Amino acid sequence: MTNPRHNPTHARRRGFTLTELLVVIVVIVLLFTVAVPNIKELLSSGQAEVARNAFSVAVASARTWAGVSPSMDSGKSFQGSAILITNANEMRILYNTDKDEKNKLIVNGSNAPLGSGLHAYRDVPETGYVYIPRNMGVVGIRRGIVSGAGATYLVSPPFCMRFSTDGNLIANQVVPIIYDGKDYNNQYTSTDRSGATSFDPDQFDPISSKWVTSNFNTTADKYLVATFESYENVVGVIVYDKQDFWAAGYSLVNVDGSADGSDDGGKGKILTTDAAYTWLKQNGTVLFFNFHSGGSIKP
């Protein structure tokens, strides 16, 4: 008869030694260290793709409205449409008021009509906003208007994309859009970014630590856009991770580590000489827009 104490099936099972456990823990930590940045990069690239798709949806909606003539507030026809991108990550679909309606607008505190080359826009009725993921930031790309021929610089929201009646992207960056986004009082002001007394884009961003709660208008039930109402056109955008941008020590009003007064007075304009410009190009996703379709193109 076999002695059960010598039976292999009854042999005492050996546990892990402390050294073996430590080795396993070290391996797990190393794998975690390698995997986390890749996972974060994958999530960021996925959200950038979501943002790109959001632009596609907004462009399709704006182009649909660009060439039609429905009865709007004035019962008149209109020409063209636009997408307004805000610091609250909204893309608002707007329509261009017609000549008869434009001449009735209250501009700069008087009943004087908008001057030639200025276009007043309103929200398309019963059309919801398109949203960019909240933790993704976006800046607009502008070329050769202020800084010299061919020069490129970036602007924080608000900025816009304009479309003609045939649905083509309007590349003319000189002509801005005028939109009642400062106080929703049904009056327009032609003050632009450079003419504004002050403007901090982060104060209009609900997820920023600098967010000002009064920048949500409870009467209109929507976010205020800016401290001014004349907004630039852009030819493209850079989509980036806001948390990474802030963690790197940047903000849209202090883009080069200084008071930024030599550039733009700290109003969300980023020059090629600013450190933030380089960071955005290296860490963001650049999208340009096709002239005919308005679709986004990765360079």
C-alpha positions in Angstrom: 0.0 0.0 0.0 1.3 3.4 -1.0 2.0 5.9 1.8 -0.2 9.0 1.0 2.5 11.3 2.4 4.7 10.2 -0.5 2.0 10.3 -3.1 2.9 13.0 -5.7 -0.8 14.0 -6.0 -0.7 15.0 -2.3 2.5 16.9 -2.5 2.4 20.3 -1.0 2.0 23.0 -3.6 4.8 25.6 -3.7 3.8 29.3 -3.7 5.5 32.2 -5.4 8.6 33.6 -3.8 9.0 37.3 -2.9 11.5 37.7 -5.7 9.1 36.2 -8.3 6.3 38.5 -7.1 8.6 41.5 -7.4 9.6 40.5 -10.9 6.0 40.2 -11.9 5.2 43.6 -10.4 8.1 45.2 -12.3 7.0 43.7 -15.6 3.5 45.0 -15.0 4.7 48.5 -14.2 6.9 48.5 -17.3 4.0 47.3 -19.5 1.8 50.0 -18.0 4.4 52.7 -18.6 4.7 51.7 -22.3 0.9 51.2 -22.8 -0.5 54.3 -21.2 1.0 56.9 -23.6 0.0 54.7 -26.5 -3.6 54.4 -25.2 -3.7 58.2 -24.6 -2.4 58.8 -28.1 -5.0 56.4 -29.5 -7.8 58.2 -27.6 -6.6 61.6 -28.7 -6.4 60.5 -32.3 -9.9 59.0 -32.0 -11.3 62.2 -30.6 -9.5 64.2 -33.3 -11.3 62.0 -35.9 -14.6 62.7 -34.1 -13.9 66.4 -34.4 -13.1 66.0 -38.1 -16.4 64.2 -38.6 -18.2 66.9 -36.7 -16.8 69.5 -39.2 -18.0 67.3 -42.0 -21.5 67.3 -40.5 -21.5 71.1 -40.0 -20.2 71.7 -43.5 -22.9 69.5 -45.0 -25.6 71.4 -43.1 -24.2 74.8 -43.9 -23.9 74.0 -47.6 -27.5 72.8 -47.6 -28.7 76.2 -46.4 -26.3 78.2 -48.5 -28.3 77.9 -51.8 -31.9 77.9 -50.7 -34.3 80.8 -50.0 -36.7 79.8 -47.2 -38.9 82.3 -45.3 -36.9 83.5 -42.4 -37.5 86.3 -39.9 -38.1 88.9 -42.6 -39.8 86.5 -45.1 -37.1 87.4 -47.6 -34.4 85.4 -49.4 -30.8 85.4 -48.3 -27.4 84.8 -49.7 -24.9 82.3 -48.4 -24.4 80.7 -45.0 -21.6 80.2 -42.4 -20.4 78.0 -39.6 -19.4 79.9 -36.4 -17.0 78.0 -34.1 -17.2 79.1 -30.5 -15.0 78.5 -27.4 -17.8 76.3 -26.0 -17.0 73.8 -28.8 -20.1 74.6 -30.7 -20.5 74.9 -34.5 -23.5 77.1 -35.2 -25.1 77.1 -38.6 -25.9 80.7 -39.7 -27.6 82.4 -42.6 -26.7 85.6 -44.3 -29.4 88.3 -44.0 -30.5 89.8 -47.3 -30.2 93.4 -48.3 -33.7 94.4 -47.3 -33.3 92.9 -43.8 -29.8 94.1 -43.4 -30.9 97.7 -43.9 -33.2 97.3 -40.9 -30.6 96.1 -38.5 -29.5 98.2 -35.6 -25.7 98.6 -36.0 -23.4 100.2 -33.5 -26.2 101.7 -31.6 -28.0 103.4 -34.6 -30.2 102.4 -37.4 -27.5 102.9 -40.0 -27.1 100.0 -42.3 -24.1 97.8 -42.4 -21.4 99.2 -44.6 -20.5 97.5 -47.9 -18.4 94.4 -47.3 -20.0 93.6 -44.0 -22.4 90.7 -43.7 -24.8 90.1 -40.8 -25.7 86.6 -39.9 -28.3 84.9 -37.7 -28.9 81.3 -36.5 -30.7 79.1 -38.9 -34.1 78.5 -37.2 -34.8 75.1 -35.7 -31.3 73.9 -36.5 -29.3 72.4 -33.6 -25.6 73.0 -33.1 -22.9 70.5 -34.1 -20.4 69.8 -31.2 -16.7 69.1 -31.1 -15.6 66.8 -28.2 -15.4 69.1 -25.1 -11.8 68.3 -24.2 -10.6 69.0 -27.7 -9.5 72.6 -28.6 -9.6 74.2 -32.0 -7.8 77.2 -33.5 -8.4 78.7 -36.9 -5.7 79.2 -39.6 -5.4 82.5 -41.3 -3.0 83.7 -44.0 -1.5 86.9 -45.2 -4.0 89.5 -44.0 -2.4 91.4 -41.1 1.1 90.1 -40.7 2.2 90.6 -44.3 1.8 88.7 -47.6 1.8 85.0 -47.2 2.2 85.1 -43.4 0.3 82.6 -41.4 -1.1 83.0 -37.9 -3.7 81.3 -35.7 -6.8 82.6 -33.9 -8.8 81.2 -31.1 -12.6 80.9 -31.4 -14.8 82.6 -32.3 -14.1 82.4 -36.0 -16.1 81.2 -39.0 -16.2 79.4 -42.3 -18.4 81.1 -45.0 -20.1 79.6 -48.0 -21.5 81.2 -51.1 -24.9 80.5 -52.6 -23.5 77.7 -54.7 -22.0 76.1 -51.6 -18.4 76.9 -52.3 -16.1 77.9 -49.4 -15.4 81.6 -49.5 -11.6 82.0 -49.3 -11.7 85.8 -49.0 -10.5 86.3 -45.4 -10.8 90.1 -45.5 -14.6 90.2 -45.1 -15.7 89.2 -41.6 -19.2 88.1 -40.5 -21.2 90.2 -38.0 -23.2 88.1 -35.5 -25.1 89.1 -32.3 -23.0 87.0 -30.0 -21.9 89.4 -27.3 -25.3 89.9 -25.5 -28.1 88.6 -27.8 -29.9 92.0 -27.8 -30.8 91.9 -31.5 -28.3 94.6 -32.2 -25.0 94.3 -34.1 -21.6 95.9 -33.5 -18.8 95.9 -36.0 -16.1 95.8 -33.3 -13.6 92.9 -34.1 -11.0 91.1 -32.0 -8.3 93.7 -32.4 -10.8 96.5 -31.5 -12.1 94.8 -28.4 -11.1 96.3 -25.1 -10.3 92.9 -23.7 -11.0 89.2 -24.5 -9.9 86.0 -22.8 -11.0 82.9 -24.8 -10.7 80.7 -21.8 -13.4 82.7 -19.9 -15.8 81.6 -22.6 -14.8 77.9 -22.3 -17.0 76.0 -19.8 -14.3 73.4 -19.0 -11.6 76.0 -18.4 -10.6 76.9 -14.8 -11.0 80.5 -16.0 -14.6 80.0 -17.1 -16.9 82.9 -16.1 -20.4 81.6 -15.4 -22.1 84.9 -16.5 -20.9 84.0 -20.1 -23.9 81.7 -20.2 -27.0 83.8 -21.1 -29.9 82.2 -19.2 -32.5 84.3 -21.0 -31.3 83.2 -24.5 -30.3 79.8 -23.0 -27.0 79.7 -24.8 -23.3 80.6 -24.3 -22.1 84.1 -25.2 -19.6 84.0 -28.0 -17.1 86.9 -27.2 -16.8 90.5 -26.2 -17.0 91.5 -29.8 -19.3 90.6 -32.8 -17.2 90.7 -35.9 -15.5 87.4 -36.6 -12.7 86.3 -38.9 -12.9 83.7 -41.7 -10.4 80.8 -41.7 -9.0 78.5 -44.3 -8.4 75.6 -41.9 -8.1 74.6 -38.3 -5.9 72.8 -35.9 -7.6 70.4 -33.5 -5.7 69.6 -30.2 -6.1 68.3 -26.7 -6.9 71.1 -24.3 -5.6 69.4 -21.2 -2.2 68.7 -22.8 -2.1 72.3 -24.1 -2.8 73.6 -20.6 -0.4 71.1 -18.9 2.4 72.4 -21.2 1.9 75.8 -19.7 0.1 77.5 -22.5 -3.2 79.4 -22.7 -4.8 81.2 -25.6 -4.0 84.6 -24.1 -0.4 83.8 -23.0 1.0 81.8 -25.8 4.7 82.6 -25.5 5.2 82.7 -21.7 5.0 86.5 -21.6 2.3 89.1 -21.3 1.9 88.7 -25.1 1.2 92.4 -25.4 3.6 92.8 -28.4 1.4 90.5 -30.5 -2.3 91.0 -30.0 -2.9 92.2 -26.5 -3.7 88.7 -25.4 -6.9 88.2 -27.4 -6.3 84.7 -28.8 -4.1 85.5 -31.8 -1.1 83.2 -32.1 1.9 84.2 -34.3 4.5 81.9 -35.8 7.0 83.3 -33.4 5.0 82.2 -30.3 6.0 78.9 -28.7 2.4 77.8 -28.6 2.3 77.9 -32.5 5.1 75.3 -32.6 3.4 73.2 -29.9 0.0 73.2 -31.8 1.7 72.3 -35.1 3.6 69.4 -33.5 0.8 68.0 -31.3 -2.4 69.0 -33.1 -4.2 67.7 -36.2 -4.2 70.1 -39.1 -7.3 70.3 -41.3 -7.7 72.4 -44.4 -11.0 72.8 -46.2 -11.7 72.0 -49.9 -12.9 75.1 -51.8 -15.6 73.2 -53.7 -16.9 70.8 -51.2 -15.8 72.4 -47.9 -14.7 69.0 -46.8 -11.7 68.7 -44.5 -8.3 67.7 -45.9 -5.3 66.5 -43.9 -2.2 68.0 -45.4 
